[in-house]
Amino acid sequence: MLAAPLRLEFQHAGQFVGRVLWLGATPTAELLAHHARVHDRLARAGIGLVEHYQPGRWVPHCTLSMRVPNALMAAAVRRCLEVLPLTATVVGAAITDHARGISHPLP
């Protein structure tokens, strides 16, 4: 799926509805184009995605936890902010079902 490594710059942290803690990636043209290609590939394979993953609506991010206790969320976000900014290089991807412990690397 990746023709070349994809560089990401994480500049902010946040919380999605519920207890989801994440780091926000800067939405570069390269990242958004890659997301659109992934979305198209999944759609052609018959894999539907919910609306908030659609190109133009997706928030580029890396989920850190989906279960941060509410009482600890503010402290967790502050801790993330202490280590930002971060740079990462994506060299591969997988479709993963964390609840079932299943992961399928993408070619």
C-alpha positions in Angstrom: 0.0 0.0 0.0 2.9 2.4 0.7 5.0 3.2 -2.3 7.4 5.0 -0.1 7.7 5.7 3.7 5.1 8.3 4.8 6.4 11.0 7.2 4.0 12.2 9.9 4.3 15.2 12.2 2.2 15.0 15.4 1.6 18.5 16.7 -1.5 18.1 19.0 -3.4 15.7 21.3 -7.1 15.3 21.9 -10.1 13.3 22.9 -12.8 11.9 20.7 -16.3 11.3 22.2 -16.0 8.8 24.9 -12.6 7.8 26.3 -10.5 7.9 23.1 -7.1 9.6 23.5 -5.2 10.5 20.3 -2.3 12.4 18.8 -3.1 14.6 15.8 -1.1 14.4 12.6 -0.5 17.5 10.5 -2.8 17.1 7.5 -0.3 17.4 4.7 -1.2 17.1 1.0 0.8 13.8 0.9 -1.1 12.3 3.9 -4.5 13.4 2.6 -3.8 11.9 -0.9 -2.6 8.7 0.7 -5.8 8.5 2.8 -8.0 9.0 -0.3 -6.1 6.2 -2.1 -6.6 3.9 0.9 -10.3 4.8 1.1 -10.8 4.1 -2.7 -9.0 0.8 -2.4 -11.2 -0.3 0.6 -14.4 0.9 -1.3 -13.4 -1.2 -4.4 -12.9 -4.2 -2.1 -16.4 -3.7 -0.7 -15.3 -2.5 2.7 -17.6 0.3 3.9 -16.4 2.9 6.3 -18.4 5.1 8.6 -18.9 8.7 7.6 -16.2 10.2 9.9 -13.5 8.2 7.9 -14.5 9.6 4.5 -12.0 11.8 2.7 -12.7 15.4 3.7 -14.2 14.4 7.1 -11.4 12.3 8.5 -9.3 13.7 11.3 -5.7 12.5 10.8 -4.7 10.9 14.1 -3.0 8.1 15.9 -5.2 6.5 18.6 -3.3 6.0 21.8 -6.1 4.5 23.9 -9.8 3.8 23.5 -10.4 3.4 27.3 -8.8 6.3 29.2 -10.8 6.6 32.5 -12.7 9.9 32.4 -11.1 11.1 35.6 -7.6 10.7 34.0 -8.3 12.1 30.5 -7.1 15.7 31.2 -3.9 14.4 32.8 -3.3 12.1 29.8 -3.8 14.9 27.3 -1.4 17.1 29.3 1.2 14.3 29.4 0.9 13.9 25.6 1.4 17.6 25.1 4.7 17.4 27.1 6.3 15.2 24.5 5.0 16.9 21.4 5.9 17.6 18.6 6.8 14.1 17.4 7.8 12.8 14.0 7.0 9.3 12.8 7.7 7.4 9.6 5.0 4.9 8.4 6.6 2.0 6.5 3.7 -0.4 6.5 0.0 -0.8 7.4 -2.4 -3.5 8.5 -6.2 -4.0 8.9 -6.6 -4.8 12.6 -9.4 -5.9 14.9 -8.1 -5.2 18.4 -11.1 -6.7 20.1 -10.4 -10.1 18.5 -6.6 -9.8 18.3 -6.6 -10.1 14.5 -4.2 -8.2 12.2 -3.7 -8.6 8.5 -0.7 -6.7 7.0 -1.4 -4.9 3.8 0.8 -5.7 0.8 
